[in-house]
Amino acid sequence: MSRPAAKGWCPGAYKPMMSGDGLVVRVRPVMARLTAKQALGLCELSQRYGSGMIDLTSRANLQIRGVTETDHEALLEALNALDLLPDNPQLEARRNILIAPFWQVSDLTERLARNLYARLSDLPDLPAKFGFAIDTGPAPVFQNNSTDIRIERSAAGLIVRADGCALGREVTEETAIPAVIEMAHWFIETDGIQSRRMHAHADVTPLPQAWRTTPPLNIGSAVVPGPRQQGAVYGAPFGQIEASQLADLVSRSGCRALRVTPWRLFLTEDAAPVDTDTFVTRADDPILMVSACPGAPLCTAASVETRALARKIAGRTDASLHVSGCAKGCAHPRKAGLTLVGREGRFDLVKNGLPWDEPTQTGLTENDLLNRIGEF
């Protein structure tokens, strides 16, 4: 089976997306970082103009939910006052950049990211979901994350690698961003717009041989909740954050800033861990093994509630678990040990597959799942 059609764009601040609870307004923090003042301001705006719920997305962005159309312009003005809208609408849409989270001031990762930000206007018009990764920490951490052009370390230096290709193109710090821009133009000039994503395009259109010479380093250890040299890492179950609770954590921790990641984790910069019952603080917490989209009624494509069920099931199966409101699988468009897919108010079960694969069982109720999840 093929994946059902998803929305044609990623929501932004200037171009929000309507959902079941109102407009979803996405904020893309520069360097995946908000100062403590910006984080507290964003929380306050979420409560003033939205539902008070914030999403932490798989692109390391933050989304204010439940905004009315009449409040959208006022929210934009307030976000701009916080310096959270640093560029014009066209450039904002191009700023889909994953940045290795434990960068330090003036290190290679920050220098490359700042250079890419400065040259966003040199990129062609790309599909809305097209993105970049600056994965230049000690070892790659984004190899399982969705992106299209990657800057990574190799055994000898740096490479720029097209997603879907095992090998990349050797570059230096000075030539890395020009190579990224050249690859983006190649994608457009070779009709990549029809494929929309680099991995799909590379399957049918071979890259120049000179761009396929060098492997990246092996993937590094997964980032997990707990203390780090740069601060403390916390998990947000399902990427959902209550604004008042995040503001409380930021205030109590006394952190300098908040860094966001694509793994439903965030870092309180330069702060020791604090006690919290709201956020995940243990690496072995079973909730980290579960993905779940907002579900009904927050998403109009979903016919089932998802996250309440996911909480009940977490830890009751050894398999990785994905609870999806529909077959698009937005929260985890990859294989999971068990995927529960909402359909007409019930659930279909896919084992070791994708949300849109043929299910092994259909029409399961919540009680069926709660009573039998260990059997699947």
N, C-alpha and C positions, 0 to 999 in steps of 0.2 A: 504494500500500500504506500502511497505517497503522502507527504505531509499536507494537511489542509492549508489553504491560504491564510497567512497571518496578516496583521495590519501592515500597510505599505510604508509606514514610517515609524521612527522612534520618536516619542514625544519629546519636545524641548520646552524651554521656558516661553519662547515666542510662539511656538506652534504646539500647543498642548493637545492632548487626546481626550475625547469624551469617554468616560467609563460609567459603570452603573452607579457610582457615588459622586459623579461630577467630573470636572476636568482634572486630568493628571498633568501636573506641571513639573518637568524635569529640570534639575539644576546640575550642571556639570562642573564640579569644583576644579579649579586650576591646580595642577599637581596632585589631584585627588586629596586635597587638603582644605579644610576650613579652619580659620582661626577660632579660638574659643568664642570671641565676640560674634563672628559670623554664624557659628553653630547655634549659639543661643538665640540669635536673631532669626535664623531659619525656623527654629522650634516655635518661636513666638508667632511668626507669620503663618505657620501651619495651623496654629490654633485660632488665629484671627481670621484668616481667609479660607481655610480648608477644614477638613474633618478632625484635625489633630493627629492624623496618622501620616507617617513618613515611610516610604519604601526605600530600601537600600538595594540597588539593582545589580544584575550580573555584569553591568558595565561600570561598576564603581561610581554610580551616580545616585543622587537623592531625589525622590519625587514627593512633592506635596500633593496629597489627594483631596478630593472633595471640594474643589474650587468652583464657584459659580462663574458663569460667563460675565456677569456684571462686575465681579471683583477682580477679574484677570488683569486688567490694566493697572489697578492699584497695587496688586501683588508685584507686577513687573517693576513698578517704580520703587517699591520697597526693597526688592532684591537688588536693583541697581544701586540703591543707597548703601547696601551692604557690600558692594563691589563683587557681587556674585554673577553679574552679567558683563564680563569684561570685553565682549566684542559684539559685532553686529549680528543680526539673525543668520546671515549666510555663513559666517565663520563659526558661529556657535554650533551649527549643524555638522560642521566638519570636525569638531573637537571631540571625536570619539576615540579617546586615547587611554589605554590601560598603562599605568605606571607602577613599576615594582615598588611595593609599599614602604620598604625600609630604607629609602634613599636618605641621604644626608646633604646638608647645604653644600653646594658647589661640587658635589661628586659627579661621576660620569652620567648617571641616570638623570639628575636634575639638569645638567648642561644639555644633554640631548633633548629632553622634553621641552626646555625653554626654546631651543633652536627650532623644534618642530612647531611649537605655538607661533613663533615669529614668522613662519613661512606657510601658514595655513592658506593664505591667499594665493600661493603658487600651486596648490592642488587643483585638479580638475573637479568638475561637478561629479560627485560619486553617489552611488546608491545610499539611501538613508542609513542603512545598518552597517555600512562599510566602516571598519575601524582599524586602529593601529595599536601596537603594543611595544612599549620600551621595557624590555625584560633583561636589564643589564645589571642585576644584582649578582651576587657570587655564583648563583645557579638559577636557571630559568624556573619561573613559578607559574607562567601563564600558558604552558603548552596544552592544557586541557580547557582553556577558556576561548570563547568565540572572538576571533579578530581576523584581520585580513593580511596585513603587512606587519612583520615583526622585526625589531632590532634586538639581537641576542648576542651573547658571548659565544665564541668558539674557543677551541683549545689554544689558538694562537692570537686571538684578538676579537674582532667584531664581525658579525654578518648581518645582512638584511635578507630576510627569508619570506617568501610568499607562503601564506597558509595553504596547507595541503601538499607542500613539497618537503621532502625530507632534508634537502640540502639548500644552503643559502649562498649568497654572494659576499665575498670578502670585502670589507670596507674599513676605513679608519673613522675616527671621531669626526674628522672634517668632511668626509665624503658620505657619511651615513644618511644624513637628511636629504642631500641631493639624490641619493640612490632611492630613498623612499618615494620622493616626488616623481622620479623617473619611472618607477614601477607602477605608481598610481596612474600616470599618463599612459603607460603601456596597457594597463587594464582597460582603460577607456578606448584607446586606439584600436585594440584587438577585439572590440565589441563585448567586453566583459559586462557591460550594462545589462545584456540579456540574461547572464547567469546570476547577476546581482552580488554574489559573494566570490572571493578569490579562490577558495578551495574548489568550488564547482567549475569556475572558469579554467583553472589550471588542469582539471581533469580532461578537458577537451582541447585546450590550446597550450601547447608546450611553451614554457618560458625559454628565453635564450640560454644556451648551455653555460655561458659564463656566469649566469645567476644561480647555477646549481652545481656548486663545487665543494662546499664545506658544511659539515654537520654542526649543529649547536651542541653545547654542553648537555649532559643528561639532566633531566628535571630534578629540582631540589626537593627538600622536605616540604610537606604541606604546612601552611600557616594554620595555627590552632590557637584557641584562646589561652591566655596566660600572660605572665610578665615577659617583656622583651627589653632589650637594651634601650630602645627608643620610647618605651612607655608600657602600656598594658593593652592587650587585645581582648575584645569582648565579641560575642556572637549575638546576632539579632535573629531570633527564630523566624524562619521563612523570609528573612529580609524585611520584616515588618517592625516598625518602631513607633511607639507612642511618644509624641513630641514632648509632653510634660516629663516623661520618665528619662528621655535622653537629656533634656535640659538639667534635670536633677543630677544625673551622673556627671555631666560636664562641670557643673558647679561644685559638686562635692569632691571631685578628683583634683580640681585646680589645674587641669591640663592646659598646656599652651595652645593646643590645636587638636582637631579631630581629623584623622586620616581614614579614608574609606577604601574598601577593597571589593572585588567582584565575588567574594565567597561568603557574603552575608556576615562579614567580620569588619570591625572598625578598631582603630587604635587611638587611645587617649595619649597624646604626645607629651613626653616629659612628665609623666604622672605615674605614681605607684597604683597598684590595683586597689579598688575599694569594694566593699561588700555590696552585692546587688542580687535580688531575687528575680529581676526582670530580664537581665541579659545572661547569656551563656558564658560561664567562666571556666569550665572544665573541658579539656580536650576529648574526654571520653563520654561527653553528654550525648545520648542517642539522638537528640533532636538535630544534631549536625549531620546525621545520615539521611535526613528526610528533606525532600524538596516539595513545596506546595505553592501553587499560584494563588492569587486572591480568591478565586472561585466566585460563586453566586453569593450575594447579589451584587458584589463589587464589579464583576466582569459580566457584561451582557452576553458573552459567548458561552458562559458556563451554565450548566443546569443543576449543579450540586455545590453544596458547601464543601470546602476542602481542608481548611487549616484546623478546624476543631477536630475533624476525624484524624488528621495527620498527628496531632498531639496525642490522641488516645492510642494510636498504633505505635508510635515511636518507642523503640526498645523491645517490641514484641516479636520482631523478626530480625534475623541476622543479615538479611539481604538489604541492599540499598533500596530506598523507597521513594517513589515519586507519586504524589497525588495531584492529578491534573483535572481542571474543571472541564476541559474538552480535549479533543484529539490534537490540537495545535501544540500542546506541550511547552508553553512559553517559559515556564519556570525551569525546565530541564530538558531541552530538546536533544537529549542524548539517551543512550541506553541506561536502564537501571535494572536492578535485580527484580524488583516488582514495580510495575506502573499501574496505578488505578486511574482509569479514564472515565470522567463523567459522561453519561449519555442518557438523555431523557429521564433525569432524576435518579438514575442508578449508576452503577460502576461496572465497567469492563476491566478485566485483568489481563495485562500483558507481562509475560515472564521473560526476563533477559532481553528486552527489546525496546523499541521506540514507542512513544505514545500513539503513533498512527499505524503501528503494526497490527497484524491480525491478532485479536485477543484469544486467549485460551479458555476464558470463561466470560460470560456476559450476564447482565441483569442482576448483579450482586447488590444487596442492600447494605446499609451501614451495619446492621446487626450481623449479617452474614460475615462481613469483614472482621468485626470485633471478635466474633466467636471462632473464626477459622483462620485468622491471619497466619498463625504458626504452621498451618498445614500446607500453605501455598509454596 
